[in-house]
Structure formats: structure tokens, C-alpha cells
């Protein structure tokens, strides 16, 4: 009856061989192509450094002004503008201005990058059903795999620093924008699509003049989710050398500095609120004309 | 704007919905019923042997209840739905054999469609909705706008061109839908239950507007409806569908005076016959002599109006004359009463 209580696992020696082989080849890949891979990501690194320099190097009143102006254009509401400016001032007052700027620049670039590849992927997923099914499973894995696990190969290949942190953040944050782009296009009213066909739209005319504009509110919700997830990832990313508020939190955990943890935590929440209010307000403004229909 | 000389010839059209429709066309052609196809083979018979010649420059109404296949039929004309077998000839070309690019071009240039739930683009203003078809065709923006504004005025929406659809009532939204279709300047206008979602009063207004526009534009219009009054009012020609098959086609007089079967009989029972029947449909031949000083009514006058005129005059018959005044026949109050009541007789047990 022994076999009932001991799971018949694969022979330990074979398992060990598999592990050795995988780890060995990954290591070999790192040794042989590490430089090439790093060169490949060099432009990305320059972009990240550039944004960080811009955010940390600019005079603080200018940063507040620019973000306030962006908030105004997105929302057209003074309440949003004052919330943004107030949050930034509060972060500066508790001495976290520089770290906050680093975090904002990382989240900003990660979001832009996620949107730039996430929306086309969402469109592809919607257009080709087979691609869609494969992508669904990939996205499921990306969303449930503990980030630490995919950090291992990223760190092995690229070491620690901005680029691996950025990649980790993008992997974690990109699924919502892909999914919600696909969903948004699927939810477009069937009769409107029929009208597009009846008036002789080509595929691209249908996509750009009908499907994307009508899916925009859902896509905006996806962008909003992506930003929030990117911010949630900054603490984990700090473990592989991303500077900013996340690193402070990490130090606070290691040294049990409760107040430092709280301050930085609230600064992250503050930044989340800024991004959230701006993107939500913009999404609401897009939806203004499609309230109640009279039928 | 000249009269459309585009006719639509639908021949032997079949549509079967299901996994392998081609397998069952033969069986359906040799008489398999809708029920048998559905129950034994899991396929739905959408259209069964449809043959219609739609006249140029006239309003062809296709009438039927839900599930009769009328919306499927209209979607074959611009091929939003692919047929299982058959042909649709428009201007000498078989729509059902067009390659994709040619079909797209055909849709852009020759057809325009109005939808039951309007199908407007919510993110565009009225004018941008109206010029949608022109924009798709690549018409220059200023020119499209000019023509769009003209049609917005024609459907009575001037001043609303910069509003969004959600700010308009249902009737106004459908005016936008109609203006969008008309600005396309297509010879064929497809109207899929265009007025079914509107309130009765607004529906009557929209019907009058369509008749006024048609008097001038003379497009080939295919109008789908489930409402017999609407069909009789608008249709130069009417086709009645049931379960995917044609039960009767003809003009309003044919359908009211010679219903093909009990099903249509039941339909026309509650219709106000006096409003739709015309004097020439029930008149008798002119007697050789003795016309004397009888009053005259124009051909095309409805029985309702003729009865009113006769009751007010001292005579109980009148001469039916055409537009040029040439006498065509004789109509009497007795005949009018008989024609108005024949439906009641027919439905009596």
C-alpha cells in the first residue's frame, strides 16, 4: 500500500538532469550572448535614463505646472488639477521629490511602451481568433506567474538596473490593456458594424473610423488598469535595482523603519491617484456623448 | 437628380443557416419543409425559393412577421449575408458573384441602408454621421459637407448639425440615418424596418416625408416592415413573406381585394380598407349612355374620400376620370360599401 501514499514521481536523477540542462543552457546563453543582448537593450536604457534625467533635473515648479496643465487638458475640471498639484506638493514636503520623480518616469515610460505594443496586440487578438486563443493563455500565465520567477532569467541575462526593472514592470502591467482592447472591439454594437459594411468600409476604415473610436472608453479603462499595475510593481522592481520610492520601501522593510515605509507608501498612493484621476477624467470625457440613447 | 432606372431581379434565392447548408439545398429545392430541415438536420431555412422583380424608381415593400426572413432578404441585396444559392441581378451584374473589392465598390456607389435601431456613430456629430458614406468613398471634405448640409436641411434637421446622436430623440436620429443614406446619392435605398422603433405619430410623419422625397427622387427603394398599414401606405409593390417563402406579391389593391390565403386574410381583416382601396380598383365599366351631369372623381382617390364626396353630392354615383379628365369607369356608393365590407364577410364564420 506504500504506493498510495507516495506519489509516483519522475526519477529524481532525470529531474535533476532536466534542471541542470535548462539552467546550464540559460547560463551559456548569458555567457555567449550577454553582451549582444545588453547592446540590443542599450537604446531602451538611454530612453529610460533620458526620461529620468528630465524628471529629476527639471525645476520642481515647472514639473508641477506641466502636470497640472496635462490634468487640465485631460479633465477640464479644476478639482482634478488641484488634486494633482496638491499631491505633488505633499510628496515634495515630506522629502521624497527626487524618488517620486524617478518612480513617475519609470511608470510613465512603462505605460507608454505597454500602450504602444498592447493596443496593436489587442487588435490582432480580436481579428485572428486563433491568435486570440493562444494569447489568452499567455496572458493568463503572465498575470498569475509570481513576478519573482520571471525576474530570475531577466536578471541573469541583463543583470540588475533600469532595463530589467522596466521589463519586469511591462510584463506585469501589459495584460489589461491587451485584454480590454480586445474586449472593447468585441463589444462594439453589431448594427453599427453592419452599417460600416453596408457603406462599403474597407477593413482599415472600419477599424479606425468605427471600431477603435467606439471601443475607446473600454481601452481607456485598460490604460488605467495598466498604470495602476505598473505602480504596484515598483516595490518588486526595486529588488533588481530600480531606484525611487520602491527602493525606500524595500529598505524600510529590511530595517523595520515603519515611518519611512508609510511615507513612501503614501507617496506611491499619491502618484497612483494623480495618474488615475487624469486617465479616468479623460475616459469620461470621451464617453460624454454616448450617454442614454433614445430607443 | 434623375430617376433611378435600377431594377433588382431576385431569382431562385435560397438561404439555409447551419453548419453545412450546401448539403441541403437540393433537398429543400425538391420540397423538404422548414420543419423537417430544422428538426431532423439542425439547419434553419431562412429563405425558400425567392423570386422578386423589384421595379426601378418605385418603393418595393417586403412585409412579414418576425422570423419570416424579411431582414435576411434585404441583407442579400447588398450581401451583408451570403446566399446559399440563387442570383440577384442589379444593372446586369450578379451581386452574389462579385469579388470582394467590386462588392465594396458596389456598396459605396450604388446602395445606401437605413437601420431599425439607426446604427449611428455615437462619437460623431450629426453632420459627420451624414457624410460618413461620402468620407468612406473618399469625397473631398468640403464637398461632402456641403452635400451633407443639404440633406440635413431636407430631412428637417437644420441647426442640429453639430449635435451628437445621444442628444436627439429617436425620430430625429432616424432622420440622421435617412440623411446619411440619401447623401450617398445611391440609386438603391435599403430600409430595414427603418420606422419600426418609432412612436406611431412620428412614424406617420416619417412615412409622409419618405413619400414626399420619393416623389422627387424616384429611387429604387426596398422597404422592410412588419406593419401592414405601413406596407399599404408606402408600397408601390408589396411582397408578403412567411417562414422564408413568398405567399403573395402585388400592389396594395391586389392584396386587399384578392388575398392569396387565410394567413393574409387574417392580416388584412383589421385594416381600414377605405383608406387604401382606390376607386379604379372597384369601379365598373362605363355605361354607353346616360352619364349626364354625374360628378367625377380622379383615379387614385381612396374609397374613403370618394364616399365622402358622394354623400355630400345629390348623386349616388360618380365618373372615375384619369389625370387628363378622360372617363375610365363608374363608381357608386353601393359598390364602395360592398368593397369596404367584403373583408368582414370573408372573416365571418
HADDOCK unambig.tbl for C-alpha pairs under 7 A between the chains (distance, minus, plus):
assign (segid A and resid 191 and name CA) (segid B and resid 119 and name CA) 5.56 0.50 0.50
assign (segid A and resid 192 and name CA) (segid B and resid 119 and name CA) 4.53 0.50 0.50
assign (segid A and resid 192 and name CA) (segid B and resid 120 and name CA) 6.54 0.50 0.50
assign (segid A and resid 195 and name CA) (segid B and resid 119 and name CA) 6.38 0.50 0.50
assign (segid A and resid 198 and name CA) (segid B and resid 78 and name CA) 6.85 0.50 0.50
assign (segid A and resid 198 and name CA) (segid B and resid 80 and name CA) 6.99 0.50 0.50
assign (segid A and resid 198 and name CA) (segid B and resid 107 and name CA) 6.12 0.50 0.50
assign (segid A and resid 198 and name CA) (segid B and resid 112 and name CA) 6.97 0.50 0.50
assign (segid A and resid 198 and name CA) (segid B and resid 113 and name CA) 6.59 0.50 0.50
assign (segid A and resid 199 and name CA) (segid B and resid 107 and name CA) 5.76 0.50 0.50
assign (segid A and resid 199 and name CA) (segid B and resid 108 and name CA) 5.38 0.50 0.50
assign (segid A and resid 199 and name CA) (segid B and resid 112 and name CA) 6.45 0.50 0.50
assign (segid A and resid 199 and name CA) (segid B and resid 133 and name CA) 5.62 0.50 0.50
assign (segid A and resid 200 and name CA) (segid B and resid 104 and name CA) 4.79 0.50 0.50
assign (segid A and resid 200 and name CA) (segid B and resid 105 and name CA) 6.61 0.50 0.50
assign (segid A and resid 200 and name CA) (segid B and resid 107 and name CA) 5.04 0.50 0.50
assign (segid A and resid 200 and name CA) (segid B and resid 108 and name CA) 4.83 0.50 0.50
assign (segid A and resid 201 and name CA) (segid B and resid 136 and name CA) 6.10 0.50 0.50
assign (segid A and resid 289 and name CA) (segid B and resid 122 and name CA) 6.62 0.50 0.50
assign (segid A and resid 289 and name CA) (segid B and resid 123 and name CA) 6.45 0.50 0.50
assign (segid A and resid 289 and name CA) (segid B and resid 164 and name CA) 6.31 0.50 0.50
assign (segid A and resid 289 and name CA) (segid B and resid 166 and name CA) 6.17 0.50 0.50
assign (segid A and resid 290 and name CA) (segid B and resid 122 and name CA) 5.66 0.50 0.50
assign (segid A and resid 290 and name CA) (segid B and resid 166 and name CA) 5.83 0.50 0.50
assign (segid A and resid 291 and name CA) (segid B and resid 166 and name CA) 6.42 0.50 0.50
assign (segid A and resid 292 and name CA) (segid B and resid 166 and name CA) 6.26 0.50 0.50
assign (segid A and resid 293 and name CA) (segid B and resid 166 and name CA) 5.16 0.50 0.50
assign (segid A and resid 294 and name CA) (segid B and resid 169 and name CA) 5.83 0.50 0.50
assign (segid A and resid 294 and name CA) (segid B and resid 170 and name CA) 5.37 0.50 0.50
assign (segid A and resid 295 and name CA) (segid B and resid 170 and name CA) 5.94 0.50 0.50
assign (segid A and resid 295 and name CA) (segid B and resid 197 and name CA) 6.76 0.50 0.50
